[in-house]
């Protein structure tokens, strides 16, 4: 089972004891979305008891996980850092977009896509 959902008030805790109990004993639960979508205690109990076969966890609450988190020592759990989209292509494309935005701002003052547009308005001009 791969969990792919946005975290909202309605989806928070959407996977709990009931939902995990519907999975087969050999199921692998994969969460690359948000940790808060899952009842963490229920997931840890399902893994420890063998109710599900294993899990791949890419998100934690808290982030990073505490050193005492039982997930860190479970042999049926694979933990990965939350960088699933960090491919070479994604990094290159992101850098290209940022460079285009900076050049556009420097050439004609364009602020499209800027998260800190108000800060640009009040920034003192730099002397050359």
C-alpha positions as a LaTeX table, in Angstrom:
\begin{tabular}{lrrr}
\hline
Residue & $x$ (\AA) & $y$ (\AA) & $z$ (\AA) \\
\hline
Unk1 & 0.00 & 0.00 & 0.00 \\
Unk2 & 1.39 & 3.38 & $-0.99$ \\
Unk3 & $-0.04$ & 6.35 & 0.85 \\
Unk4 & $-0.17$ & 9.47 & $-1.31$ \\
Unk5 & $-2.37$ & 12.19 & 0.13 \\
Unk6 & $-2.11$ & 15.80 & 1.19 \\
Unk7 & $-2.28$ & 16.59 & 4.88 \\
Unk8 & $-5.52$ & 18.37 & 5.72 \\
Unk9 & $-7.80$ & 18.41 & 8.74 \\
Unk10 & $-9.81$ & 15.63 & 7.05 \\
Unk11 & $-6.81$ & 13.40 & 6.21 \\
Unk12 & $-4.88$ & 13.76 & 9.48 \\
Unk13 & $-4.77$ & 10.30 & 11.08 \\
Unk14 & $-6.66$ & 8.71 & 8.19 \\
Unk15 & $-4.69$ & 5.47 & 8.51 \\
Unk16 & $-5.16$ & 3.81 & 11.87 \\
Unk17 & $-5.73$ & 0.43 & 13.47 \\
Unk18 & $-8.79$ & $-0.34$ & 11.32 \\
Unk19 & $-7.16$ & 0.52 & 8.00 \\
Unk20 & $-3.93$ & $-1.32$ & 8.82 \\
Unk21 & $-5.91$ & $-4.39$ & 9.88 \\
Unk22 & $-7.40$ & $-4.57$ & 6.38 \\
Unk23 & $-3.95$ & $-5.13$ & 4.86 \\
Unk24 & $-2.58$ & $-8.61$ & 4.25 \\
Unk25 & 0.08 & $-9.91$ & 6.63 \\
Unk26 & 2.66 & $-9.69$ & 3.83 \\
Unk27 & 1.69 & $-6.13$ & 2.84 \\
Unk28 & 4.34 & $-3.44$ & 2.71 \\
Unk29 & 3.09 & $-0.02$ & 3.81 \\
Unk30 & 4.84 & 2.87 & 2.01 \\
Unk31 & 4.46 & 6.45 & 3.20 \\
Unk32 & 6.21 & 9.11 & 1.10 \\
Unk33 & 3.49 & 11.67 & 1.88 \\
Unk34 & 3.15 & 13.06 & 5.43 \\
Unk35 & 3.72 & 11.30 & 8.74 \\
Unk36 & 0.63 & 12.86 & 10.32 \\
Unk37 & $-1.61$ & 10.95 & 7.90 \\
Unk38 & $-0.91$ & 7.81 & 9.92 \\
Unk39 & $-1.56$ & 6.88 & 13.53 \\
Unk40 & 2.09 & 6.27 & 14.41 \\
Unk41 & 1.33 & 4.05 & 17.39 \\
Unk42 & $-0.97$ & 1.84 & 15.31 \\
Unk43 & 1.66 & 1.53 & 12.58 \\
Unk44 & 4.43 & 0.62 & 15.04 \\
Unk45 & 2.18 & $-1.99$ & 16.70 \\
Unk46 & 1.18 & $-3.50$ & 13.33 \\
Unk47 & 4.84 & $-3.79$ & 12.35 \\
Unk48 & 5.98 & $-5.18$ & 15.71 \\
Unk49 & 3.20 & $-7.78$ & 15.84 \\
Unk50 & 3.63 & $-8.91$ & 12.25 \\
Unk51 & 0.11 & $-7.78$ & 11.34 \\
Unk52 & 1.73 & $-6.27$ & 8.24 \\
Unk53 & 4.91 & $-7.40$ & 6.56 \\
Unk54 & 6.85 & $-4.19$ & 6.61 \\
Unk55 & 7.01 & $-0.51$ & 5.86 \\
Unk56 & 8.99 & 2.03 & 3.89 \\
Unk57 & 8.88 & 5.36 & 5.70 \\
Unk58 & 10.08 & 8.58 & 4.08 \\
Unk59 & 8.46 & 11.03 & 6.51 \\
Unk60 & 8.56 & 11.31 & 10.27 \\
Unk61 & 6.85 & 13.12 & 13.11 \\
Unk62 & 8.88 & 14.64 & 14.57 \\
Unk63 & 11.37 & 15.24 & 11.78 \\
Unk64 & 14.03 & 13.92 & 12.19 \\
Unk65 & 12.83 & 10.93 & 14.19 \\
Unk66 & 13.84 & 10.66 & 17.83 \\
Unk67 & 16.71 & 8.29 & 18.57 \\
Unk68 & 14.26 & 6.30 & 20.74 \\
Unk69 & 11.74 & 5.75 & 17.91 \\
Unk70 & 11.10 & 1.97 & 17.63 \\
Unk71 & 11.00 & 2.28 & 13.82 \\
Unk72 & 14.77 & 2.83 & 13.83 \\
Unk73 & 15.41 & $-0.69$ & 15.13 \\
Unk74 & 12.80 & $-2.69$ & 13.23 \\
Unk75 & 14.17 & $-5.13$ & 10.67 \\
Unk76 & 10.96 & $-5.00$ & 8.62 \\
Unk77 & 11.21 & $-1.23$ & 8.12 \\
Unk78 & 13.20 & 0.72 & 5.55 \\
Unk79 & 13.71 & 4.37 & 6.46 \\
Unk80 & 14.67 & 6.96 & 3.87 \\
Unk81 & 15.22 & 10.73 & 4.05 \\
Unk82 & 12.38 & 12.82 & 2.62 \\
Unk83 & 14.13 & 13.47 & $-0.69$ \\
Unk84 & 12.22 & 11.24 & $-3.08$ \\
Unk85 & 12.10 & 13.98 & $-5.70$ \\
Unk86 & 15.77 & 14.88 & $-5.41$ \\
Unk87 & 16.93 & 13.58 & $-8.76$ \\
Unk88 & 19.69 & 15.13 & $-10.83$ \\
Unk89 & 17.07 & 16.24 & $-13.35$ \\
Unk90 & 14.92 & 17.90 & $-10.66$ \\
Unk91 & 17.93 & 19.75 & $-9.23$ \\
Unk92 & 19.01 & 20.94 & $-12.69$ \\
Unk93 & 15.53 & 22.08 & $-13.60$ \\
Unk94 & 15.12 & 23.90 & $-10.27$ \\
Unk95 & 18.44 & 25.68 & $-10.71$ \\
Unk96 & 17.51 & 26.73 & $-14.25$ \\
Unk97 & 14.18 & 28.18 & $-13.09$ \\
Unk98 & 15.86 & 30.12 & $-10.28$ \\
Unk99 & 18.51 & 31.50 & $-12.64$ \\
Unk100 & 15.86 & 32.63 & $-15.14$ \\
Unk101 & 13.92 & 34.38 & $-12.38$ \\
Unk102 & 17.04 & 36.17 & $-11.07$ \\
Unk103 & 18.03 & 37.31 & $-14.57$ \\
Unk104 & 14.47 & 38.53 & $-15.26$ \\
Unk105 & 14.50 & 40.51 & $-12.03$ \\
Unk106 & 17.90 & 42.04 & $-12.74$ \\
Unk107 & 17.04 & 42.91 & $-16.35$ \\
Unk108 & 13.52 & 44.28 & $-16.04$ \\
Unk109 & 12.53 & 44.15 & $-12.37$ \\
Unk110 & 10.18 & 41.18 & $-12.82$ \\
Unk111 & 9.13 & 39.70 & $-9.49$ \\
Unk112 & 6.97 & 36.86 & $-10.80$ \\
Unk113 & 7.16 & 33.85 & $-8.53$ \\
Unk114 & 9.02 & 35.70 & $-5.78$ \\
Unk115 & 7.97 & 34.71 & $-2.29$ \\
Unk116 & 9.63 & 37.74 & $-0.79$ \\
Unk117 & 8.48 & 40.44 & $-3.20$ \\
Unk118 & 7.74 & 42.92 & $-0.38$ \\
Unk119 & 11.33 & 42.52 & 0.85 \\
Unk120 & 12.59 & 43.42 & $-2.62$ \\
Unk121 & 10.54 & 46.62 & $-2.52$ \\
Unk122 & 12.26 & 47.82 & 0.66 \\
Unk123 & 15.77 & 46.53 & $-0.04$ \\
Unk124 & 18.38 & 49.22 & $-0.36$ \\
Unk125 & 19.98 & 49.37 & $-3.81$ \\
Unk126 & 23.47 & 47.94 & $-3.97$ \\
Unk127 & 26.27 & 50.14 & $-5.14$ \\
Unk128 & 28.27 & 48.76 & $-8.01$ \\
\hline
\end{tabular}
